Amino acid sequence: MALYKVEISKNVRKKDLNHIPPRDVRRITERLRSLTEDPYPAGAIRLKGREEWRIRQGDYRILYLVYEQIVTVIVIKVGHRKDVYKT
């Protein structure tokens, strides 16, 4: 099985991760690294009516898209569970 490339959007890097405590950012980063091997880990859920997938890391949620053709995962949003789904 091929390793997936994980890309993190500019908004996630500049805005989302800056508002999260450093201890939780380390855990989120570890979780993102695990997506290189399996973009559909246990507990991953596809959001209804959307193309995004969601995984949990404590009180935070990571929303991402999977492109099978180019073997890439793009992280589009990281946030607290109460705020992450708001558009």
C-alpha distances in whole Angstrom, upper triangle without the diagonal:
4,7,9,13,15,19,22,25,28,30,28,28,32,33,31,30,33,35,33,34,32,31,29,28,26,25,24,22,20,19,18,16,14,13,11,8,9,12,13,14,17,20,19,21,21,25,27,28,26,23,22,20,22,21,24,25,28,31,28,26,23,23,20,19,15,15,12,13,13,10,13,15,19,21,24,26,27,30,32,31,35,34,31,31,35,34
4,6,9,13,16,19,22,25,27,25,25,29,31,29,28,31,33,31,32,31,30,28,26,25,24,22,20,19,18,16,14,13,12,9,8,9,11,14,15,18,21,19,21,21,25,27,28,25,22,21,19,21,21,24,24,28,30,27,25,22,21,18,17,13,13,10,11,11,8,10,12,16,19,22,24,25,28,31,31,34,33,30,30,33,33
4,7,9,13,16,19,22,24,22,22,26,27,25,24,28,30,28,29,27,26,25,23,21,20,19,17,16,15,13,11,10,9,5,5,8,9,13,14,17,20,18,20,21,23,27,27,24,21,19,18,19,18,21,21,25,27,25,22,19,19,16,15,12,12,11,13,11,7,9,10,14,16,19,22,22,25,28,28,32,31,27,28,31,31
4,6,10,13,16,19,21,19,19,23,24,22,22,25,27,25,27,25,25,23,21,20,19,17,15,15,14,11,10,10,7,4,6,8,8,11,13,17,18,16,18,18,21,24,24,21,18,16,15,17,16,19,20,23,25,22,20,16,16,13,12,9,9,9,11,9,5,5,7,10,12,16,18,19,23,25,26,29,28,24,25,28,27
4,6,10,13,16,18,16,16,20,22,20,20,23,25,24,25,24,24,22,19,19,19,16,14,14,14,10,9,11,8,6,9,11,10,14,15,19,20,18,20,19,21,25,25,21,18,16,16,17,17,20,20,24,25,22,20,16,16,12,12,10,10,11,12,9,6,5,6,8,11,14,17,18,21,24,25,28,27,23,24,27,26
4,7,10,13,15,13,13,17,18,17,16,19,21,20,22,20,21,19,16,16,16,13,11,12,11,7,8,10,7,6,10,11,9,13,14,18,18,16,18,18,19,23,23,20,17,14,14,14,14,17,17,20,22,18,16,12,12,10,10,9,10,12,14,11,9,6,5,6,7,11,13,14,18,21,22,25,23,20,21,23,23
4,6,9,12,10,10,14,15,15,14,17,20,19,21,20,21,19,16,17,17,14,12,14,13,9,10,13,10,10,14,14,12,16,17,21,21,18,19,19,20,23,23,19,16,14,14,15,16,18,18,21,22,18,16,13,12,10,10,10,11,14,15,12,11,7,6,5,6,9,12,13,17,20,21,24,22,19,20,22,21
4,7,8,7,7,10,12,11,11,14,16,16,18,17,19,17,13,15,15,12,10,13,13,9,11,14,12,12,16,16,14,17,18,21,20,18,19,19,19,22,23,19,17,14,14,14,15,16,16,19,20,16,14,11,11,9,11,12,14,17,18,15,14,11,8,6,5,7,9,10,13,17,19,21,19,16,18,19,19
4,5,5,7,9,10,10,11,14,16,16,19,19,21,18,15,17,18,14,14,17,16,13,15,17,15,16,19,19,16,19,21,23,22,19,20,19,19,22,22,18,16,14,15,15,16,18,18,21,21,17,15,12,11,10,11,13,15,18,19,17,16,13,10,7,6,6,8,10,13,17,19,21,18,15,17,17,16
4,5,5,6,8,9,10,12,14,16,19,18,21,19,16,18,19,16,15,19,18,15,17,20,18,19,23,23,20,23,24,27,26,23,23,22,22,25,24,21,19,17,18,18,19,21,20,23,22,18,17,14,14,13,15,17,18,21,22,20,20,16,14,11,10,9,10,12,14,18,20,22,19,16,18,18,17
4,5,5,5,7,9,10,12,14,17,17,20,18,15,18,19,15,15,19,18,16,18,21,19,20,24,24,21,23,24,26,25,22,22,21,20,23,23,19,18,16,17,17,18,19,19,21,20,16,15,13,12,13,15,18,19,23,24,22,22,18,15,12,10,8,8,9,11,15,17,18,15,13,15,15,14
4,6,6,5,6,9,10,11,14,14,17,14,11,14,15,12,12,15,15,12,15,18,16,18,21,21,18,20,21,23,22,19,20,20,19,22,22,19,18,15,16,15,15,16,15,17,17,13,12,10,10,11,13,16,18,22,23,21,20,17,14,10,8,7,6,6,9,13,15,17,14,11,14,15,14
4,6,6,6,8,10,11,14,13,16,14,11,13,15,12,11,15,15,13,15,18,17,18,22,22,20,22,23,25,24,22,23,23,22,26,26,22,21,18,19,18,18,18,17,19,18,15,15,13,13,14,16,18,20,23,25,22,21,17,15,12,10,10,9,9,12,15,18,20,17,15,18,18,18
4,6,7,7,9,11,14,14,17,16,13,16,18,15,14,18,19,16,19,22,21,22,25,26,23,26,26,28,27,25,25,25,24,27,27,24,23,20,21,20,20,21,19,21,20,17,17,15,16,16,19,22,23,26,28,25,25,21,18,15,13,12,11,11,13,16,19,20,17,16,18,18,18
4,6,6,7,9,13,14,17,15,12,16,17,15,15,19,19,17,20,22,21,23,26,26,23,25,26,27,26,24,24,24,22,25,26,23,22,19,20,19,19,19,18,19,17,14,15,14,15,16,19,22,24,27,29,27,26,22,19,16,13,11,10,9,10,13,16,17,13,13,16,15,15
4,6,6,7,11,12,14,12,10,14,14,11,13,16,15,14,17,19,19,21,24,23,21,22,22,24,22,20,21,21,20,23,23,20,20,17,17,15,16,15,14,15,14,11,11,10,12,14,17,20,22,25,28,26,24,21,17,15,11,10,7,6,6,9,13,14,11,10,13,13,14
4,5,5,8,9,11,9,7,10,12,9,10,13,14,13,15,18,18,19,22,22,20,22,22,24,22,20,22,22,22,25,26,23,22,19,19,16,16,15,13,14,14,11,12,11,13,15,18,21,23,26,28,26,24,21,18,15,12,12,9,7,8,11,14,16,14,12,16,17,17
4,6,8,9,12,11,9,12,14,12,13,16,17,16,19,21,21,23,26,26,24,26,26,27,25,24,25,26,25,28,29,26,26,22,22,20,19,18,16,17,16,13,15,15,17,18,21,24,27,30,31,29,28,24,21,18,15,15,12,10,10,12,16,17,15,14,18,18,19
4,7,9,12,10,9,13,14,13,14,18,18,17,20,22,22,25,27,27,25,26,26,27,25,23,24,25,24,27,28,25,25,22,22,19,19,17,15,15,13,11,13,14,16,19,22,25,28,31,33,31,29,26,23,20,16,15,12,10,9,10,13,14,12,12,16,16,18
4,6,8,7,6,10,11,10,12,15,15,15,18,20,20,23,25,25,23,24,23,24,22,21,23,24,23,26,28,25,25,21,21,18,16,14,12,12,11,9,12,13,15,18,21,24,27,30,32,30,28,25,22,19,16,16,13,9,8,8,12,14,13,13,16,17,19
4,6,5,6,9,10,11,12,15,15,16,19,20,22,24,26,26,25,26,24,25,23,23,25,26,26,29,31,29,28,25,23,20,18,16,13,12,12,11,14,15,18,21,24,27,30,32,35,33,30,27,24,22,19,19,16,13,11,11,15,16,16,16,20,21,23
4,5,5,6,9,10,10,12,14,15,17,19,20,22,24,25,24,25,24,25,24,24,26,27,27,31,33,30,29,25,24,21,19,17,14,14,14,13,16,16,19,21,24,26,29,31,34,31,29,26,23,22,18,19,17,14,13,14,17,19,19,18,22,23,25
4,5,5,7,9,10,11,13,15,16,17,19,21,23,24,23,24,22,23,22,22,25,27,27,30,33,30,29,26,24,21,18,15,12,11,12,12,15,16,19,21,25,26,29,31,34,32,29,26,23,23,19,21,18,15,14,14,17,19,19,19,23,24,26
4,5,5,6,9,10,11,12,14,16,17,20,21,21,20,21,19,20,19,19,21,23,23,27,29,26,26,22,20,17,14,12,8,8,9,8,11,12,16,18,22,23,27,29,31,29,27,24,21,20,16,18,15,11,11,11,13,16,16,15,19,21,23
4,5,5,6,9,10,10,12,14,16,18,20,20,19,21,19,21,19,19,21,23,23,27,28,26,25,21,19,17,15,13,10,11,12,10,12,11,15,16,20,22,24,27,29,27,25,21,18,17,14,15,13,10,11,12,15,17,17,15,19,21,22
4,5,5,6,9,10,11,13,15,16,18,19,19,20,19,20,20,19,22,24,25,29,30,28,26,23,21,18,15,14,11,12,14,12,14,13,17,18,21,22,25,27,29,27,24,22,19,18,16,18,16,13,14,15,17,20,20,19,22,24,26
4,5,5,6,9,10,11,13,15,17,17,17,18,16,17,16,16,19,22,22,26,28,26,25,21,18,16,13,11,7,9,11,10,12,12,15,16,20,21,24,25,28,26,23,21,18,18,15,17,15,12,13,14,15,19,19,17,20,23,25
4,5,5,6,9,10,11,14,16,15,14,16,14,16,15,14,17,19,19,23,25,22,21,17,15,13,10,9,6,9,11,8,9,8,12,13,16,18,21,22,25,24,21,18,15,14,11,13,12,9,10,12,13,17,16,14,17,20,21
4,5,5,6,9,10,12,14,15,14,16,15,17,17,16,19,20,22,25,27,24,22,19,17,15,13,12,10,13,14,12,12,10,13,14,16,17,20,22,24,22,19,16,14,14,11,14,13,11,13,15,17,20,19,17,20,22,23
4,5,5,6,9,11,12,13,13,15,13,15,16,15,19,21,22,26,28,25,23,20,17,15,12,12,10,12,15,13,13,12,15,15,18,18,21,22,24,22,19,17,15,15,13,17,16,13,16,17,18,22,22,19,22,25,26
4,5,5,7,10,11,11,10,12,10,12,12,12,15,17,19,22,25,22,20,16,14,12,9,9,7,11,13,11,11,9,12,12,15,15,18,19,22,21,18,16,13,14,11,14,14,12,14,15,16,20,19,17,19,22,24
4,5,5,8,10,10,9,12,11,14,14,12,15,16,18,22,23,20,18,15,13,12,10,11,10,13,15,12,11,8,11,10,12,13,15,17,20,18,15,12,9,10,8,12,12,11,14,16,17,20,20,16,19,22,22
4,5,6,8,10,10,13,12,15,16,15,18,19,21,25,27,23,21,18,16,15,13,14,13,16,18,16,15,12,14,13,15,14,16,17,20,18,14,12,11,12,11,15,16,14,17,19,20,24,23,20,22,25,26
4,5,6,7,8,10,8,11,13,12,16,17,20,24,25,23,20,17,14,14,11,13,12,15,18,16,15,12,14,13,15,14,16,16,19,18,14,13,11,13,13,16,17,16,18,20,20,24,24,21,22,26,27
4,5,5,5,8,8,11,12,11,14,15,17,21,22,19,17,14,12,12,10,12,13,16,19,16,14,11,12,10,11,10,12,13,16,15,11,10,8,10,10,14,15,14,17,19,20,23,23,19,20,24,24
4,6,7,10,10,14,16,14,17,18,20,24,25,22,19,16,14,15,14,16,16,20,22,19,17,14,15,12,13,11,12,12,15,13,9,8,8,11,12,16,17,17,20,23,23,27,26,22,24,27,27
4,7,9,9,12,15,14,17,18,21,24,26,23,20,18,16,16,15,17,17,21,23,21,19,16,17,15,15,12,14,13,16,14,11,11,11,14,15,19,20,20,23,25,25,28,28,24,26,29,29
4,5,6,9,12,10,13,15,18,21,23,20,17,15,13,13,12,15,16,19,21,19,17,15,15,13,13,11,13,12,15,15,11,11,10,13,14,17,19,18,21,23,22,26,26,22,23,27,27
4,6,10,11,8,11,11,15,18,19,16,14,12,9,10,10,13,15,18,20,17,15,12,11,9,9,7,10,10,13,13,10,9,7,10,11,14,15,16,19,21,20,23,23,19,20,23,24
4,7,8,6,8,9,13,16,18,16,13,11,8,9,9,12,14,18,19,17,14,12,12,11,11,9,12,11,15,16,13,12,10,13,13,16,17,17,19,21,19,23,23,19,19,23,24
4,6,6,9,12,15,18,20,18,16,14,11,10,8,10,12,15,18,16,14,12,13,13,14,12,15,15,19,19,15,15,13,15,15,17,18,17,19,20,19,22,23,20,20,24,25
4,6,9,12,15,18,21,19,18,16,12,11,9,10,12,15,17,16,14,14,15,15,16,15,19,18,22,22,19,19,16,18,18,20,19,18,20,20,18,22,23,20,20,24,26
4,6,10,12,15,18,17,16,14,10,8,6,8,10,12,14,14,12,12,13,14,15,15,19,19,23,23,20,19,17,18,17,18,17,16,17,17,15,18,20,17,17,21,23
4,7,10,13,16,14,13,10,7,6,5,8,11,14,15,13,10,10,10,10,12,12,15,16,20,20,17,16,13,15,14,15,15,14,16,16,15,18,18,15,15,19,20
4,6,9,12,11,11,9,6,5,7,9,13,15,16,14,11,11,10,11,12,12,16,17,20,21,19,17,15,15,14,15,15,15,16,17,14,17,17,14,13,17,18
4,6,9,8,7,6,4,6,9,12,16,18,18,16,13,12,9,10,10,10,14,15,18,19,18,16,14,14,14,14,14,15,17,18,15,18,18,15,13,16,17
4,6,5,7,6,6,7,10,13,16,18,17,16,12,12,9,10,11,13,16,17,20,21,20,18,16,15,14,13,13,15,15,16,14,15,15,12,10,13,14
4,5,8,9,9,11,14,16,20,22,20,19,15,15,13,14,13,15,18,19,22,24,23,21,19,18,18,16,16,18,18,19,16,17,17,15,12,14,14
4,7,9,11,13,17,19,23,24,23,21,18,17,14,14,13,15,17,19,21,23,23,21,19,18,18,16,17,19,20,21,19,19,18,16,13,14,14
4,6,8,11,15,17,20,23,22,19,15,14,11,11,10,12,14,16,19,20,20,18,15,15,14,13,14,16,18,19,17,18,17,14,11,13,12
4,7,10,14,17,20,23,22,19,16,14,10,9,7,9,10,13,15,16,16,14,12,12,12,11,13,16,18,20,19,20,19,15,13,16,15
4,7,10,13,16,19,19,16,12,10,6,5,5,8,11,13,16,16,15,13,10,10,9,9,10,12,14,17,15,17,16,12,11,14,13
4,7,10,13,16,16,14,10,8,6,5,6,8,11,13,17,17,15,13,10,10,9,10,11,12,14,16,14,17,16,12,12,15,15
4,7,10,13,13,10,7,6,5,7,9,11,15,16,20,20,18,15,12,12,10,10,10,10,11,12,11,14,14,10,10,14,15
4,7,10,11,9,6,5,7,9,11,13,16,18,21,21,18,16,13,13,11,12,11,10,11,12,11,14,15,12,13,16,18
4,6,7,6,5,6,9,12,15,16,20,21,25,24,22,19,16,16,13,14,12,10,10,10,9,12,13,11,13,16,19
4,6,5,6,8,11,13,17,18,22,23,27,26,23,21,17,17,14,15,13,10,10,10,10,13,14,13,15,18,20
4,5,8,10,14,17,20,22,26,27,30,30,27,24,21,20,17,18,15,12,11,9,9,12,14,13,16,19,21
4,7,10,13,17,20,22,26,28,31,31,28,25,22,21,17,17,14,11,9,6,6,9,11,11,13,16,19
4,7,10,13,17,19,23,25,28,27,25,22,18,17,13,14,10,7,5,4,5,9,9,8,11,14,16
4,6,10,13,16,20,22,25,24,22,19,15,14,11,11,8,6,6,6,6,9,9,7,9,12,14
4,6,10,13,16,18,22,21,18,15,12,10,7,8,6,5,7,9,9,12,12,8,10,13,15
4,7,10,14,16,19,19,17,14,10,9,6,6,5,6,9,11,11,13,12,8,9,12,13
4,7,10,13,16,15,13,10,7,5,4,5,7,9,12,15,15,17,16,12,12,15,15
4,7,10,12,12,11,8,6,5,7,7,10,12,16,18,18,20,19,15,15,17,16
4,6,9,9,8,6,5,7,9,11,13,15,19,21,21,24,22,18,18,21,20
4,6,6,6,5,6,8,11,13,16,19,22,25,24,27,25,21,21,23,22
4,6,5,7,8,11,14,16,19,21,25,27,27,30,28,24,24,27,26
4,6,8,11,13,17,18,22,24,27,30,30,32,31,27,27,29,27
4,6,9,11,15,17,20,23,26,29,29,32,30,26,26,29,27
4,7,10,13,16,19,21,24,27,27,30,29,25,25,28,27
4,6,10,13,16,17,21,24,24,27,26,22,22,25,24
4,6,9,12,14,17,20,21,24,22,18,19,21,21
4,6,9,12,15,19,19,22,20,16,17,19,18
4,6,8,11,15,16,18,16,13,14,16,16
4,7,10,14,15,17,14,11,11,13,12
4,7,10,11,13,10,7,9,11,11
4,7,9,11,10,7,10,12,13
4,6,8,6,5,9,10,12
4,6,6,6,9,11,14
4,6,6,8,10,13
4,6,8,8,12
4,6,6,9
4,6,8
4,6
4
